[in-house]
Amino acid sequence: MRAMDVLAPVRSFDRFQQRHRVLAIALAVQKKFSDDGAGNLAALIAYYAFLSLFPLLLLAVAVLGFVLQSDPSARTTILNSGLKEIPIIGTSFDLGHLKGSTVGLVVGAVGALAAGLGVTVVVQTMFNQVHGVAHRFRPNFFTARIRGLGLLAVLGVLQIVSTVVTGLVSTGFGGVGLVIAGILASLACNLLLFFVAFRLLTSPRITTHELWPGIIFSSVGWEILQSVGGLYVKHVLRGATQTYGSFATVIGLLAWLFLGARLVVYAAELNVVLARGYWPRSLIDPATPADDAARRALAEMEVRSPREKISVTFDPPAPGPASDEPAADQS
C-alpha cells in the first residue's frame, strides 16, 4: 500500500503559484524578505524613527515659535497640518500654545539629527542587504552619514511643502476639486520623497530604473497607511485613550511606524525580485533557478576584500517524493 503524501496539497499549490506571475512575484518577495532577515531591519528602522519623532516635534515648535511669534493662529494651523501626517500622534498632543525656546531649539536639533542619522544608516544597511551589495562596496562610516545628512536636508524641505499642501487640503477652499488636487499633490510629494530616499541611500551600483517599482509601491502604500492610521485613531484609539491614557498612543504609534518600515523594506525587496528575475521561487524542493540565484547572491554578498573570492555551487536534489519534477540546471 502506497504511503499518503501529506505534502501533496503544498506541492499542488507550489506548482500553481509558479505558473501565475502576480502570485509568484508576491511569494518571491516574501521569501526573499525572510532570506534577508529583513524583519529585524524593519524593527530597527521603526525604533530610530520613533526616537526621532519627539525631537523633531520639539524642533518644529521652537522654530515656528520664533518665526511666527506674532501670529499664534498661523503657528497652530501649520503645526496641526504637520501632525496630520502622523495619524496616531496627530490628535494626541496640543502644541499650538507652546512658544519658541532656545533650549528647545538646541535640544530638538541635536536629538533630531542624531536619531535621523540613525534612521538613514539603518535604511542604507537594509538597502545594501536587500540588493546583495558586497560588504567591500558598501559606504564607510563617513560616507554613510554624509548621504544621511543630504537626505535629511532634502526631506526637511519636502516635509515643509507637504505640510503646506496638507493645510490646503484640510481647509477645503475651492470645493471638492481643490481637495482632490491637494491629495494628488500630496501623493506627488510622497513620490518625490521616496525617490530621493531610495536613490540617495541605495548603492550607486544599482540603476535608478531598478528602483521605480518600489518607489511607486511605497508612495501609494504610504498614502493608504496614513488613511488607515486616521481610521484607527477615529474608531479605536480615541476610546482606548480614555482608558489606557498615553500607553495606547505609544503602542499605536510604534505599530504604525513598524508597518511603515516594513512597507519600505517590502518595496526594496520588490525592486530586486523584479530587476533580477528572482521568481518563481519554490516553497519546497526541488529548488528553481530563481532560488539558486537568490541564495548565490546571499553568499557572494559576504565578500569583504578585493583578495577574497566566493564560489557557490549546488548539489543536485536528492531522489524521492520531493523531486517529482525534472531538476533545473544547478551549475
C-alpha positions in Angstrom: 0.0 0.0 0.0 1.5 3.4 -1.0 2.0 5.9 1.8 0.0 9.0 1.6 1.9 12.1 0.6 0.9 14.7 3.2 2.7 17.4 1.3 0.7 16.8 -1.9 -1.6 19.9 -1.4 1.5 22.1 -0.8 3.2 20.7 -4.0 0.0 21.4 -5.9 -0.2 25.0 -4.7 3.6 25.4 -5.4 3.1 24.4 -9.0 0.1 26.7 -9.2 1.9 29.8 -7.9 4.9 29.2 -10.1 2.7 29.4 -13.2 0.9 32.7 -12.2 3.1 35.8 -12.4 1.5 38.0 -9.8 1.2 35.3 -7.1 4.7 34.1 -7.9 6.2 37.5 -7.5 4.4 38.2 -4.3 5.6 34.9 -2.8 9.1 35.5 -4.1 9.2 38.9 -2.4 8.0 37.3 0.9 10.6 34.5 0.6 13.4 37.0 -0.1 12.2 39.1 2.8 12.7 36.0 5.0 16.1 35.1 3.5 17.4 38.6 4.2 16.2 38.6 7.8 14.6 41.9 6.8 12.1 41.9 9.7 14.9 42.8 12.1 15.9 45.7 9.9 12.3 46.9 9.7 12.1 46.8 13.5 15.4 48.9 13.8 14.1 51.5 11.3 10.8 51.8 13.3 12.8 52.1 16.5 15.0 55.0 15.3 12.0 56.7 13.6 10.2 56.6 16.9 13.2 58.2 18.7 13.4 60.9 16.1 9.7 62.0 16.2 9.7 63.8 19.5 13.0 65.8 18.9 11.5 66.8 15.5 8.3 68.0 17.2 10.3 70.0 19.7 12.4 71.5 16.9 9.3 72.4 14.9 7.6 74.0 17.8 10.8 76.0 18.7 11.4 77.2 15.1 7.8 78.2 14.5 7.6 79.8 17.9 10.4 82.2 16.8 9.3 82.7 13.2 5.6 83.2 13.8 5.8 84.6 17.3 3.4 87.4 16.4 0.8 85.1 14.7 -0.2 82.3 17.1 -3.1 81.2 14.9 -0.8 80.6 11.9 1.6 78.7 14.1 -1.2 76.4 15.4 -2.5 75.8 11.8 0.9 74.8 10.5 1.6 72.5 13.5 -1.8 70.8 13.2 -1.3 70.3 9.4 2.1 68.8 10.0 0.8 66.5 12.8 -1.9 65.1 10.5 1.0 63.5 8.5 1.3 61.2 11.6 -2.2 60.0 12.3 -1.6 58.2 15.6 0.1 61.1 17.3 -1.7 63.9 15.4 -4.7 64.0 17.7 -2.9 63.3 21.0 -0.9 66.5 21.5 -1.9 70.1 21.6 1.3 72.0 20.7 -0.3 75.2 19.4 0.1 77.1 22.7 3.8 76.4 23.0 6.3 79.1 22.2 9.8 79.3 20.8 12.7 78.4 23.2 16.4 78.5 22.6 16.9 75.4 24.8 14.2 73.6 22.9 15.7 74.6 19.6 19.2 73.2 20.5 17.9 70.0 22.1 15.5 69.4 19.3 18.1 70.0 16.6 20.7 67.7 18.3 18.2 65.0 19.1 16.6 65.1 15.6 19.9 65.0 13.9 21.2 62.0 15.9 18.1 59.9 15.6 17.6 61.0 12.0 21.1 59.8 11.1 20.3 56.6 12.9 17.3 56.0 10.6 19.3 56.8 7.4 22.2 54.5 8.4 19.9 51.6 9.1 17.9 52.2 5.9 21.2 52.2 4.0 22.1 48.9 5.6 18.7 47.5 4.7 19.1 48.6 1.0 22.5 47.1 0.8 21.4 43.8 2.4 18.3 43.5 0.1 20.2 44.3 -3.1 23.0 42.0 -2.1 25.7 44.7 -2.3 29.0 43.1 -1.2 30.5 44.5 2.0 33.6 45.7 0.2 31.4 48.1 -1.9 29.3 49.5 1.0 29.8 53.1 2.2 32.1 53.6 5.1 31.3 55.4 8.3 31.7 58.9 7.0 30.1 58.4 3.5 27.0 56.8 5.0 26.5 59.8 7.3 27.1 62.3 4.6 24.5 60.6 2.5 22.2 60.7 5.5 22.7 64.4 6.0 21.9 65.0 2.4 18.7 63.0 2.7 17.6 64.8 5.9 18.1 68.2 4.3 16.0 67.2 1.3 13.4 65.6 3.4 13.1 68.7 5.6 12.3 70.8 2.5 9.8 68.2 1.2 8.1 68.0 4.6 7.6 71.7 4.6 6.0 71.5 1.1 3.9 68.5 2.2 2.7 70.3 5.3 1.6 73.3 3.2 -0.3 71.0 0.8 -1.9 69.2 3.7 -3.0 72.5 5.2 -4.7 73.5 1.9 -6.5 70.1 1.7 -7.7 70.5 5.3 -9.2 73.9 4.7 -11.1 72.7 1.6 -11.1 76.1 -0.1 -12.5 75.8 -3.7 -14.7 72.8 -3.2 -14.1 69.1 -3.9 -11.9 69.8 -7.0 -9.2 71.5 -4.9 -9.3 68.8 -2.3 -8.7 66.1 -4.9 -5.9 68.3 -6.4 -4.4 68.6 -3.0 -4.5 64.8 -2.4 -2.8 64.3 -5.8 -0.2 66.9 -4.9 0.4 65.1 -1.6 0.9 61.9 -3.4 3.3 63.6 -5.7 5.3 64.9 -2.7 5.4 61.3 -1.4 6.6 60.1 -4.8 9.4 62.7 -4.8 10.3 61.9 -1.1 10.6 58.2 -1.7 12.5 58.8 -5.0 15.1 60.9 -3.1 15.3 58.3 -0.2 15.7 55.3 -2.5 18.2 57.0 -4.8 20.4 58.6 -2.1 20.5 55.6 0.2 20.9 52.9 -2.4 24.3 52.0 -3.7 25.3 53.8 -7.0 25.9 50.3 -8.4 22.1 50.0 -8.6 20.5 51.8 -11.5 17.6 54.2 -11.0 15.5 52.2 -13.4 15.5 49.3 -10.9 14.2 51.5 -8.1 11.0 52.8 -9.7 8.6 49.9 -8.8 9.5 50.2 -5.1 9.2 54.0 -5.2 5.7 53.8 -6.6 4.7 51.0 -4.3 6.0 53.0 -1.3 4.2 56.2 -2.3 0.8 54.6 -2.8 1.3 52.4 0.3 2.2 55.4 2.5 -1.0 57.2 1.4 -3.0 54.1 2.3 -1.2 53.7 5.6 -1.9 57.3 6.6 -5.6 56.8 5.8 -5.7 53.6 7.8 -4.0 55.3 10.7 -6.6 58.1 10.6 -9.4 55.5 10.7 -7.6 53.7 13.6 -7.5 57.0 15.6 -11.2 57.8 14.9 -12.7 54.4 15.7 -10.2 52.7 18.1 -7.6 54.9 19.7 -10.0 57.6 21.0 -11.9 55.2 23.1 -8.8 53.4 24.2 -7.0 56.5 25.2 -9.7 57.4 27.7 -9.0 54.1 29.4 -5.3 53.5 29.0 -4.0 57.0 28.6 -0.7 57.6 26.8 0.0 53.8 26.7 -2.4 53.3 23.8 -0.9 56.2 21.9 2.6 54.9 22.2 1.7 51.4 21.2 -0.4 52.7 18.3 2.5 54.9 17.1 5.0 52.1 17.3 2.7 49.8 15.4 2.1 52.5 12.7 5.9 53.2 12.3 6.6 49.4 12.2 4.1 49.0 9.4 5.6 51.9 7.5 9.1 50.4 7.9 8.0 47.0 6.6 6.3 48.8 3.7 9.6 50.3 2.6 11.5 47.1 3.1 9.0 45.1 1.0 9.3 47.8 -1.7 13.0 47.3 -1.8 12.6 43.6 -2.0 10.1 44.0 -4.9 12.7 46.0 -6.8 15.3 43.2 -6.5 12.9 40.4 -7.3 11.7 42.2 -10.5 15.1 43.5 -11.6 16.9 40.2 -11.2 14.2 37.8 -12.0 14.2 36.1 -8.6 10.8 34.4 -9.4 9.2 32.0 -9.3 10.6 30.6 -6.0 9.8 27.2 -4.8 8.0 26.6 -1.5 9.6 23.1 -1.1 12.2 21.1 -3.1 13.2 21.0 -5.8 14.6 24.5 -6.0 14.0 26.7 -9.0 16.8 28.6 -10.8 15.5 31.7 -9.0 16.1 30.0 -5.7 19.7 29.2 -6.6 20.3 32.7 -7.9 19.0 34.4 -4.7 21.0 32.1 -2.5 24.1 32.6 -4.6 23.7 36.4 -4.1 23.4 36.0 -0.4 26.7 34.1 -0.2 28.6 36.5 -2.6 27.4 39.5 -0.5 29.9 38.4 2.2 33.0 39.5 0.1 34.9 42.0 2.2 38.2 42.3 0.5 39.4 42.6 -3.1 41.5 39.5 -2.5 38.5 37.4 -1.4 36.7 35.2 -3.8 33.5 33.3 -3.2 32.3 30.5 -5.5 28.9 28.9 -5.0 27.8 25.5 -6.3 24.7 23.4 -5.6 24.3 19.7 -5.3 21.6 18.1 -7.4 18.3 17.4 -5.4 18.1 14.1 -3.7 15.8 11.5 -5.3 12.5 10.9 -3.7 8.9 12.3 -3.5 10.4 15.8 -3.1 11.9 15.8 -6.5 9.0 14.6 -8.6 9.7 17.1 -11.3 12.9 17.4 -13.5 15.7 19.2 -11.8 16.8 22.6 -13.0 20.4 23.2 -14.1 22.3 23.6 -10.9 25.6 24.7 -12.3 
